[in-house]
Amino acid sequence: MKKIKLLLISLILFSTSLCAEIINVTILGSGNPRPHVNKYGPSILVKTNEYNLIFDVGRATLIRLKQVGLNVSDIDKIFISHMHFDHIVGLPDVWLTAKLWQKESLNVYGPKGLKKFCSDMIELYKIDARYRNKGNLSLKCNEDLHNVELKEDLIVKRFSVNHGHVRNAYGYEIIHKGKKIVYSGDTSISDNLIERAKGADVLIHEIIYAPDDFIEKNKRFQKVYKSHTNVEQIIKILNITKPKLAVITHDLIFFESPKNILKMIKDKYNGEIIFAEDLTSFDIGNTINKFNYESYR
């Protein structure tokens, strides 16, 4: 019954008939480094009629992918924002599972350090990898490509952001048939991101919050806090960029509820904004329609 429901939803989502082609975005994981049973590690699925793109592969990415009716063999490209563990810990799982599915190639794009990560991963799992199949999977890890043109009307562009001590941290801009999606990755307020996000259909952005007294008493946390985007900075970014929909994900919130943080933002920003949950999904066409795959498990 669940499979039938997923099939019906997929048919509705990607029926093009006389309407504009839809691009679908699903937040596979909305969590942070702290394990949470309902919020898995950061990962985003961008789906067009021809491509399935994954941005970051946090904890249990493949579990969520399965819940939206896809397998690892359906992944076309993976894009990594930066090399912090919570954004890449799922990559060995994706790679080894792809071998089980006899996938011929897996293309991963990301910052400096990705190639070494991939080569170390291959060395670490070489015995298991050989056992799984004949080893025909071609793993290609790319560090140097800033723009990836998948076809004439689908381009992925990366841009630098400011993530504290991380020298190579990126956000991504996805452009498809006049529609624009921007993903911040991990960042404090960033001029590059603001410029890319102006007029976006969907801006997917991280956030951090903690009470002032907590920040003042914790010097170690101060460094973490400064490397992410706080509430006032989010408000500034949104009022400048004015996306059709703002999606807050990968939230690091201490001693407060997302509901109250959302109210703080809405008090100073009039646009449409939501806090993502795992499996929150959007169809972007002539309008933006929101739903959650959770209802269809």
C-alpha positions as CSV (number, residue, x, y, z in Angstrom):
1,M,0.0,0.0,0.0
2,K,2.9,2.4,0.9
3,K,4.5,1.7,-2.5
4,I,1.3,2.4,-4.3
5,K,0.9,5.7,-2.5
6,L,4.5,6.7,-3.3
7,L,3.9,5.8,-7.0
8,L,0.8,7.9,-7.1
9,I,2.6,10.8,-5.5
10,S,5.5,10.5,-8.0
11,L,3.1,10.4,-10.9
12,I,1.4,13.6,-9.7
13,L,4.7,15.3,-9.0
14,F,6.3,14.7,-12.4
15,S,3.3,14.8,-14.7
16,T,4.1,17.6,-17.1
17,S,1.2,17.5,-19.5
18,L,0.4,21.1,-20.4
19,C,2.0,22.5,-17.3
20,A,5.5,23.9,-16.8
21,E,8.0,21.3,-16.0
22,I,8.3,20.8,-12.2
23,I,11.6,20.6,-10.3
24,N,11.2,18.9,-7.0
25,V,13.3,19.6,-3.9
26,T,13.2,17.2,-0.9
27,I,15.0,17.8,2.4
28,L,16.2,14.2,3.1
29,G,17.9,15.2,6.3
30,S,17.4,18.4,8.3
31,G,19.5,17.6,11.3
32,N,22.9,18.7,12.7
33,P,25.9,16.8,14.1
34,R,23.9,15.7,17.2
35,P,22.1,12.4,16.5
36,H,18.3,12.7,16.5
37,V,15.8,9.9,15.7
38,N,13.6,12.2,13.6
39,K,16.2,14.6,12.1
40,Y,18.9,12.8,10.1
41,G,22.1,14.3,8.8
42,P,22.0,17.2,6.2
43,S,21.1,16.1,2.7
44,I,19.0,17.5,-0.1
45,L,17.5,15.9,-3.1
46,V,16.9,17.9,-6.3
47,K,14.9,16.1,-8.8
48,T,14.0,17.0,-12.4
49,N,12.5,14.8,-15.1
50,E,15.9,13.6,-16.1
51,Y,18.3,13.9,-13.1
52,N,18.4,13.1,-9.4
53,L,21.0,15.3,-7.6
54,I,22.1,15.0,-4.0
55,F,23.6,17.9,-2.0
56,D,25.5,16.6,1.0
57,V,25.3,13.1,2.3
58,G,24.8,13.2,6.1
59,R,23.9,10.4,8.4
60,A,21.3,8.0,7.0
61,T,20.9,9.7,3.6
62,L,20.1,6.4,1.9
63,I,17.3,5.6,4.4
64,R,15.5,8.8,3.5
65,L,16.2,8.3,-0.2
66,K,14.5,4.9,0.1
67,Q,11.5,6.6,1.8
68,V,10.9,8.8,-1.2
69,G,10.9,5.8,-3.6
70,L,14.5,6.0,-4.9
71,N,17.5,3.8,-4.7
72,V,21.2,4.6,-4.8
73,S,21.2,3.5,-8.4
74,D,18.9,6.5,-9.2
75,I,21.5,9.1,-8.0
76,D,23.1,10.9,-10.9
77,K,25.5,13.4,-9.1
78,I,26.5,14.2,-5.6
79,F,27.6,17.7,-4.5
80,I,29.4,18.3,-1.2
81,S,29.3,21.7,0.5
82,H,32.4,21.2,2.8
83,M,34.3,18.4,4.5
84,H,32.8,18.4,8.0
85,F,31.9,14.9,9.0
86,D,28.2,15.5,9.4
87,H,28.0,16.4,5.6
88,I,30.0,13.5,4.3
89,V,29.6,10.6,6.7
90,G,27.1,9.0,4.4
91,L,29.4,8.9,1.4
92,P,31.0,5.4,2.2
93,D,27.4,4.1,2.6
94,V,26.4,5.5,-0.8
95,W,29.5,4.2,-2.5
96,L,29.4,0.6,-1.1
97,T,25.7,0.3,-1.6
98,A,26.1,1.6,-5.2
99,K,28.4,-1.4,-5.7
100,L,25.7,-3.8,-4.5
101,W,23.3,-2.2,-7.1
102,Q,26.0,-2.7,-9.8
103,K,25.9,1.0,-10.6
104,E,28.5,1.8,-13.3
105,S,29.7,5.2,-12.1
106,L,29.3,7.6,-9.2
107,N,30.3,11.2,-9.7
108,V,30.9,13.4,-6.6
109,Y,31.8,17.1,-6.7
110,G,33.2,19.0,-3.7
111,P,35.9,21.1,-2.2
112,K,39.6,20.4,-1.7
113,G,40.1,17.3,0.3
114,L,37.4,15.3,-1.4
115,K,39.8,13.4,-3.6
116,K,41.9,12.3,-0.6
117,F,38.8,11.4,1.3
118,C,37.7,9.2,-1.6
119,S,41.1,7.5,-2.0
120,D,41.3,6.8,1.7
121,M,37.8,5.5,1.7
122,I,38.6,3.1,-1.1
123,E,41.7,1.9,0.7
124,L,39.9,1.4,3.9
125,Y,37.1,-0.6,2.4
126,K,39.0,-2.4,-0.4
127,I,38.5,-5.9,0.9
128,D,34.8,-5.4,1.5
129,A,34.4,-3.6,-1.8
130,R,36.0,-6.5,-3.7
131,Y,33.7,-8.9,-1.9
132,R,30.6,-7.1,-2.9
133,N,31.0,-7.5,-6.6
134,K,33.7,-7.4,-9.3
135,G,34.5,-3.8,-8.6
136,N,33.2,-2.4,-11.8
137,L,32.0,0.8,-10.2
138,S,33.9,3.9,-11.3
139,L,34.0,6.5,-8.5
140,K,34.9,9.9,-9.7
141,C,35.6,12.6,-7.1
142,N,36.0,16.1,-8.5
143,E,37.4,19.2,-6.7
144,D,38.0,21.7,-9.5
145,L,34.7,22.1,-11.2
146,H,32.9,25.3,-10.1
147,N,30.0,24.9,-12.7
148,V,28.5,21.6,-13.7
149,E,26.3,21.9,-16.8
150,L,24.2,18.7,-16.9
151,K,22.3,19.9,-19.9
152,E,21.5,23.2,-21.6
153,D,18.8,24.1,-19.1
154,L,20.2,22.5,-15.9
155,I,23.3,24.0,-14.4
156,V,24.8,23.6,-10.9
157,K,27.1,26.5,-9.8
158,R,29.1,26.5,-6.6
159,F,30.3,29.6,-4.7
160,S,32.4,30.3,-1.7
161,V,30.8,31.0,1.7
162,N,32.2,31.9,5.1
163,H,32.3,29.0,7.5
164,G,34.8,30.0,10.2
165,H,38.0,27.9,10.1
166,V,36.9,26.0,7.0
167,R,38.9,27.4,4.1
168,N,36.9,25.6,1.4
169,A,33.2,25.8,2.1
170,Y,30.7,26.2,-0.6
171,G,27.0,26.9,-1.3
172,Y,25.3,25.8,-4.5
173,E,23.0,27.5,-7.0
174,I,20.8,25.2,-9.1
175,I,19.2,26.7,-12.2
176,H,16.7,24.8,-14.2
177,K,14.4,26.3,-16.9
178,G,14.3,29.7,-15.3
179,K,13.9,28.4,-11.8
180,K,16.6,29.0,-9.2
181,I,17.3,27.1,-5.9
182,V,20.1,28.2,-3.6
183,Y,21.6,26.1,-0.9
184,S,23.8,27.8,1.7
185,G,25.7,24.9,3.0
186,D,27.2,25.9,6.4
187,T,28.0,29.6,6.6
188,S,27.9,32.8,8.5
189,I,26.4,35.8,6.7
190,S,28.0,35.8,3.2
191,D,28.0,38.4,0.5
192,N,28.4,35.7,-2.2
193,L,25.4,33.9,-1.0
194,I,23.3,37.1,-0.8
195,E,24.2,37.9,-4.4
196,R,23.4,34.4,-5.6
197,A,20.1,34.1,-3.7
198,K,18.5,37.4,-4.9
199,G,15.2,36.5,-6.5
200,A,15.6,32.7,-5.8
201,D,12.5,30.6,-6.0
202,V,13.7,28.6,-3.0
203,L,16.5,29.6,-0.6
204,I,17.6,26.7,1.7
205,H,19.6,28.1,4.6
206,E,21.1,27.0,7.9
207,I,20.7,28.8,11.2
208,I,22.1,28.9,14.7
209,Y,20.6,30.3,17.9
210,A,21.6,30.4,21.6
211,P,20.8,32.9,24.4
212,D,23.3,35.7,24.9
213,D,24.3,34.6,28.4
214,F,25.1,31.1,27.1
215,I,27.2,32.5,24.3
216,E,29.1,34.8,26.7
217,K,30.0,32.0,29.1
218,N,31.2,29.5,26.5
219,K,34.3,30.7,24.6
220,R,34.5,27.4,22.6
221,F,30.9,27.8,21.5
222,Q,31.6,31.4,20.5
223,K,33.7,30.1,17.6
224,V,31.0,27.8,16.5
225,Y,28.4,30.5,16.8
226,K,30.4,32.9,14.6
227,S,30.8,30.3,11.9
228,H,27.0,30.0,11.4
229,T,24.2,32.3,10.6
230,N,22.3,33.8,13.6
231,V,18.7,34.9,13.6
232,E,19.3,38.6,13.0
233,Q,21.6,37.7,10.1
234,I,19.0,35.4,8.6
235,I,16.5,38.3,8.8
236,K,18.9,40.6,7.0
237,I,19.6,38.0,4.3
238,L,15.9,37.3,3.6
239,N,15.0,41.0,3.4
240,I,17.7,41.6,0.8
241,T,17.2,38.5,-1.3
242,K,13.4,38.1,-1.1
243,P,13.1,34.4,-2.1
244,K,9.7,33.1,-3.0
245,L,10.2,30.5,-0.2
246,A,12.8,30.4,2.5
247,V,13.5,27.0,4.0
248,I,15.5,26.8,7.3
249,T,17.3,23.5,7.8
250,H,20.4,22.1,9.6
251,D,19.3,24.2,12.6
252,L,21.6,24.5,15.7
253,I,19.1,25.8,18.2
254,F,19.9,25.8,22.0
255,F,17.4,26.5,24.8
256,E,14.6,27.5,22.4
257,S,12.0,26.0,20.1
258,P,12.0,26.3,16.3
259,K,8.5,27.6,16.6
260,N,9.7,30.6,18.6
261,I,12.7,31.2,16.4
262,L,10.3,31.2,13.4
263,K,8.2,33.8,15.2
264,M,11.3,36.0,15.8
265,I,12.0,35.9,12.1
266,K,8.5,36.6,11.0
267,D,8.3,39.6,13.2
268,K,10.8,41.3,10.9
269,Y,10.4,39.4,7.6
270,N,7.1,39.3,5.7
271,G,8.0,36.6,3.1
272,E,7.1,32.9,3.2
273,I,9.4,30.9,5.4
274,I,9.3,27.5,7.0
275,F,11.5,25.3,9.2
276,A,12.2,22.0,7.3
277,E,11.6,18.6,8.7
278,D,13.1,15.4,7.2
279,L,11.2,14.6,4.0
280,T,9.8,18.1,3.6
281,S,9.3,18.5,-0.1
282,F,8.5,21.2,-2.6
283,D,7.3,21.2,-6.2
284,I,8.6,24.3,-8.0
285,G,6.7,25.2,-11.2
286,N,4.4,28.1,-11.8
287,T,3.7,27.9,-8.1
288,I,5.5,26.3,-5.2
289,N,3.6,23.5,-3.5
290,K,4.8,22.0,-0.2
291,F,4.1,18.6,1.3
292,N,5.9,16.0,3.4
293,Y,6.6,12.5,2.4
294,E,6.1,11.5,6.0
295,S,2.4,11.3,5.3
296,Y,3.0,8.6,2.7
297,R,5.2,6.1,4.5
